[in-house]
């Protein structure tokens, strides 16, 4: 699934930076091994788009393959926003079920 996500994002957003992290091992949701993903995406496509519009675009691009995904963390930036962050990928929040693992 991770490879499918990466290919769709490359084809759709032509990202300058892309991280797709399968964080399922950190959680005990009982939803399977492809249940939690964190996506960091930097693209010119996001210029002049609200955060909500960016997230909707990513969700729409992935809708056919992420139906069984429990959590999809999206971090979407323009190149300028990414540079202002110092190119640092955000941390994921702790999952309430992570202590069970």
N, C-alpha and C positions, 0 to 999 in steps of 0.2 A: 504494500500500500504506500509506503514512504516513497518509493521510486515513482509510482503513478502520480502522487501529489507533486513531487519535484518536477516531473515532465510537464504536467498541466500548468504549473506556475511559470515555468520557463517559457512555454509557448504563449501564454496569455499575457504575462506582464513584462517579459524581457528584463528581468531584474539585474541590477548592478551587484546586489548582495542578496543571497538567499540562504537561510538556514531552516531546515525542516528537521526538528528533533522529535523522535519517538520517545516520549517520556512515560510510556505505559508501565515500564518496570518500576517506576516510582510510586505507583498507585495500586490500590487493590479494589478497583471498582467492580471486578467480576465480569467486565465487558469484553475480555479477550486481550490478546497481545497487541492489538492496534487500536487502543481505546483512547489514548491521550497524545495529542500532538501539539507542539509549539512551533509556530511559523513566524520567522522574521523575514520581512520582504522589503527591499529598497528598490523603488522604481520611479521613473519619470511619469509613469501612468498616473501616479498619485498626486501630481502637481495640481493645485487648485481644487482638490477633492477633500471633503470633510472626512473625519475619521470613520464615521458611520458609512459613508459611501464607499470608502476603501474596503472596509470589512465586508460589506454586502457584495462587492465585486469579487472578493476572494471566495466567499461562501458560495456564490453563484457558480464560479468556475469549478469548484470542487463538489458541487451538490450530488453528482452521480456516484461518487466513490466514498463519500464520508457519512453515509446514512447510519452506519453502526458505530461511529465515533462518539465517545462519551464527552470528550472535552477537546476543543480546538482553540488554542491560545493564539491570537493574531496580533502581530506587532508590525505595523505598516508605516513606512517612512518615505519621504522624498529624499533624494541624495543630500540636500542641504540639511534636513533634519537629522539624518544619519551622521553626517559629519559633525554636527553640533553635539551629538551624543558621544562623540569620540569613537564611533564605530563599535560601541559596546552593546552586545546582545543583552536584553533585559532578563532578569531572573524570573523563574516561574514561582507563583505563590504555592505555599504548602497545601497539600490536599488533605482534607479531613480524614480520608481513609488511609493515608500513607503510613500511619503508625501500625497498621495491621500487617504490613509487608515485612 
